[in-house]
Amino acid sequence: MILPNEVAYMSASELAERIKNRELSPVEVTEAFIERIEERNKSLNAFVYFGYEDALRNAKEAERAILAGEEVGTFHGVPTALKDLFGSKPGWVSTFGGVKAFKNNVATNYCAYGERIEKAGGILIGKTNSPVLGFRGVTDNYLFGPTRNPFALNRNPGGSSGGSAAAVADGLVPIAQGSDSGGSTRIPAAWSGIYGFKPAGGRVPFLGRPDGFRTHIFSTEGTLTRTVEDAAMGLSVLTGYDDRDPHSANEKVDFMAALHGSIKGWRIAYSPNFDVYPVDEDVAKIVADAVKVFEQAGATVEEVELGVPYHQLELSDLFTRIAMRGSIGLMEAFKSRGIDLLKDHRDDLPPQYIEWIEKVYESNMLDVNRDQIMRTKMYDTVQNVFKNYDLLITPTAAVLPVENVPGGNTVGPTHINGEEVDSLLGWAMTFITNLTGHPSASIPAGLANGRLPVGMQIIGKRYGDSDVLTASAVFEKLKPWQHTYDICKNRPLSVPQL
């Protein structure tokens, strides 16, 4: 029998290898992770749906295949989790981020992560918490309440993939789904001390309907892991052409090979604040120290001014307007199913969401055109960096993890260093690469006050996913962070009062 603590902090790659070599049983591994979830999730609130019956059935099939000597997939027998937003598996409840009206809604389709990870042998074990319709960079909602950060239980793990990030950091699964429309993979990676990768737009197919073109923004599924290698494994499975997605990139990349590359001679641009963002002093210092690690590997790091033409509040508003146009499509799709959230279920939605979607409902095509021009200028601004540099480095989030509050409506800060910021997402330097489509990752840069995680964002050229992985692997080797999970391992199991 495998004890939960024996496998909790094994990487997905190690688990897959040992299962393939018959050193570990898929059934016993799955049972061990279920036991750990049952022991620790009440104090964390990372998982909100438990698919144990399906998981154990699939684990038994995975074990049969191993014993029969059949060819197995990359994640054969490895437990993983979906995000309860747009992550879906037929027969599983999908609440779109804790929307009360959907508490009994059952999915009939797979998302790309669920479909491709299962085909690669992964064991979907449950679904993780997220904010209502992904609308904010923290994880809290009226149905399930806030997820707690395993590094500090009174704080939030970030969002919108906060449940997945907290689960990975706490050893409840080795890899989990993140989806990223404005930083939803990278923000929780930063605040939860793990590695979060957002692929370039088009790399991972989008299987959603009715709007298959999703022209409003570069939203993509990605991975949340404790190691760079596990992220590369995940990308190897998730990426690749799918004719159901009109934007799907028709290119297959060997992401595992990127782990062994060198950055010697690379030129790296470092922006401590993306030109226009106020940044907490602890965050700024830790990232400024972390970026120097690349110099140890033979790269040149230069601090740069990017020439961002807008105030950070203008950028936050731009992103929210564009994102909310996608939400209008979602609202209309719900209406076609007989569910009018804005009319009949307004109390399910945060007031900020209602305010923004009503604004955008009133916008016109001239507003859309102006926003696309702003978006184009930001694309050009980021692209210009790569005329002279191989990577762009920034902090991931400008602040440390915020404290959870009662009521289901936790948000980020309203001010940083005395400067006003948008509390929903304006303190995160992530959504710019959703507007532009560039691949980007958040990597653990260090701990503030010896306890609170800080993330560093690594941004690559438009389809330079492999470059981001190479730099990440180099950084991980020179500045490993696995020891920081001792804080999570030894955390209290009691539920903190809000």
Stockholm file with secondary structure:
# STOCKHOLM 1.0

chainA/1-498         MILPNEVAYMSASELAERIKNRELSPVEVTEAFIERIEERNKSLNAFVYFGYEDALRNAKEAERAILAGEEVGTFHGVPTALKDLFGSKPGWVSTFGGVKAFKNNVATNYCAYGERIEKAGGILIGKTNSPVLGFRGVTDNYLFGPTRNPFALNRNPGGSSGGSAAAVADGLVPIAQGSDSGGSTRIPAAWSGIYGFKPAGGRVPFLGRPDGFRTHIFSTEGTLTRTVEDAAMGLSVLTGYDDRDPHSANEKVDFMAALHGSIKGWRIAYSPNFDVYPVDEDVAKIVADAVKVFEQAGATVEEVELGVPYHQLELSDLFTRIAMRGSIGLMEAFKSRGIDLLKDHRDDLPPQYIEWIEKVYESNMLDVNRDQIMRTKMYDTVQNVFKNYDLLITPTAAVLPVENVPGGNTVGPTHINGEEVDSLLGWAMTFITNLTGHPSASIPAGLANGRLPVGMQIIGKRYGDSDVLTASAVFEKLKPWQHTYDICKNRPLSVPQL
#=GR chainA/1-498 SS CCCHHHHTTCCHHHHHHHHHTTSSCHHHHHHHHHHHHHHHHHHHCCEEEECHHHHHHHHHHHHHHHHTTCCCCTTTTCEEEEETTTCCCTTSBCCTTTCGGGTTCBCCSCCHHHHHHHHTTCEEEEEECCCGGGCSSSCCCTTTCCCCBTTBTTBCCCSSSHHHHHHHHTTSCSEEEEEESSSTTHHHHHHHTSEEEECCTTSSCCCCSSCSSCTTCCCEEEEEESSHHHHHHHHHHHCSCCTTCTTCCCCCCCHHHHTTCCCTTCEEEECSSTTTCCCCHHHHHHHHHHTTHHHHTTCEEEECCCCCCSCHHHHHHHHHHHHHHHHHHHHHHHHHTTCCHHHHCGGGSCHHHHHHHHHHHTCCHHHHHHHHHHHHHHHHHHHHHTTTCSEEEEESBSSCCCBCCTTSCCCCCSEETTEECCTTTTTBSCTHHHHHCCCEEEEEEEEETTTEEEEEEEECCTTCHHHHHHHHHHHHHHSCCGGGGHHHHTCCCSCCCC
#=GC SS_cons         CCCHHHHTTCCHHHHHHHHHTTSSCHHHHHHHHHHHHHHHHHHHCCEEEECHHHHHHHHHHHHHHHHTTCCCCTTTTCEEEEETTTCCCTTSBCCTTTCGGGTTCBCCSCCHHHHHHHHTTCEEEEEECCCGGGCSSSCCCTTTCCCCBTTBTTBCCCSSSHHHHHHHHTTSCSEEEEEESSSTTHHHHHHHTSEEEECCTTSSCCCCSSCSSCTTCCCEEEEEESSHHHHHHHHHHHCSCCTTCTTCCCCCCCHHHHTTCCCTTCEEEECSSTTTCCCCHHHHHHHHHHTTHHHHTTCEEEECCCCCCSCHHHHHHHHHHHHHHHHHHHHHHHHHTTCCHHHHCGGGSCHHHHHHHHHHHTCCHHHHHHHHHHHHHHHHHHHHHTTTCSEEEEESBSSCCCBCCTTSCCCCCSEETTEECCTTTTTBSCTHHHHHCCCEEEEEEEEETTTEEEEEEEECCTTCHHHHHHHHHHHHHHSCCGGGGHHHHTCCCSCCCC
//
